[in-house]
Amino acid sequence: MTNTKNNTAPAAATLTAQDTATRTAPLTAQDPRTDAPFGRSAVYTILTTGYVGSTGPGVAATVSYVSDGGRHVIFDPGMVASREDILGPLAELGLGPDDITDVVLSHHHPDNSMNAGLFTRARVHDHKVEYQGDQWENRDAEGYELTPSLRLIRTPGHSLEDITLLAGTDTGVVAFAGDLWWHSAGPADDPVAPDRDVLRASRLRVLAAADLIVPGHGGAFAADGNVPI
């Protein structure tokens, strides 16, 4: 990520009636508009809440832990002030690095991936490959399920390789969206995004499926009409 994360976020875009209808439609197994996983058994903890230059002292990733069906997943183990910002909260859950089965990288910018090496036994997932040890398995992230409650989808926008982890929980669907949004204010116009229309389409796709969004560098926020698109 470049130092453009020091920028102040511009105002959010206005939702059209069509956008609102898409985002508020009920989630059902028959509804082709939603990517939400059918399972609702995942649980999650935000290990550390990140920030950017306009919201904190530097740049740090929001790093999350998600579990379901025997899978212990770390999402976006990126830049932090200290590795203990990740390992300390994980230890409070009774887990160490070797307990992690999977690492999901929303994209390959170092601020979201720098500490992936903490979890040496884990399978590492990106947009097109699953890595473990010295093994490399090609597979598309689109629609890939770690469990019935944990689904990856492609959401290009901040970069061309962006993916989102959709987690079905007992309180709704949580979207771990990486830098599709840096924080709750967007920014509405991501200065890093190669194509603004692609970014907007991916944001709308996530909003159609999710109840809560965990962004790349801030606290979680509701997937409602106040979200910049």
C-alpha positions, 0 to 999 in steps of 0.5 A, a space after each residue: 500500500 502506498 502512503 495515499 492512506 494518509 488521505 482524508 476520505 471523501 463523502 460517500 456515494 448516494 445509493 440508487 433505488 436499485 442499489 437499495 433493493 439489492 442490498 435489502 433483499 432477504 437472504 434465502 437459499 433460492 435467491 441468486 443475488 446473494 453469495 452468503 454461505 448457507 451455514 451459520 455456525 462460524 464464530 469470530 474474534 477481531 484480534 486487533 483493529 487497524 488504522 491508516 495515517 488519517 486514523 492512527 499513528 501509521 498503518 496497521 491491518 485489522 486482523 481477525 480469527 474465524 473458526 468453524 468445523 475444525 478450521 482455525 482461520 486468520 484473515 489478513 495478518 498484515 502490518 501491526 506495531 508488534 506481533 504481540 498485537 496478533 499473538 496476544 489476543 490469540 493466546 487469550 483464546 487458548 490458541 498458538 500459531 501452530 493451531 491455525 489451519 488456514 490463513 486467508 489473504 484478501 490481497 498481496 499488499 504487505 500491509 495486509 499480508 506481512 505476518 502470514 509467516 507466523 503461521 507456518 503450518 497453515 494453508 494460505 489462501 489467495 485469489 487463485 492458489 492454496 499454498 502449504 509448505 512446499 506445495 502449490 495447488 491452483 484453485 479459483 477463490 470464487 465460491 470456494 468453501 472452507 466449510 459450509 459457513 465459510 466461503 471465499 468470493 472474488 471482489 476485485 477493486 482495491 487491487 485486481 486480486 482482492 477476495 472476501 471471506 464471507 462467514 455465516 454466524 448465528 447473528 448474520 453474515 460477516 464479510 471480511 473484506 480486506 481493503 475493499 473498504 479501509 474503514 467505515 468512511 471508505 474512502 468512497 474513492 479509493 486512490 489505489 483502485 485501478 477501476 472505480 466501477 469494478 470497486 463499486 460493483 464488488 462493494 455492492 456484491 458484498 453488501 448484498 450478502 453481508 450484515 456486518 463488514 470487517 474492513 482492512 484498517 478499521 473497526 467493523 461496521 453494519 452493512 447498511 445504507 450509510 456505507 460508502 460505495 
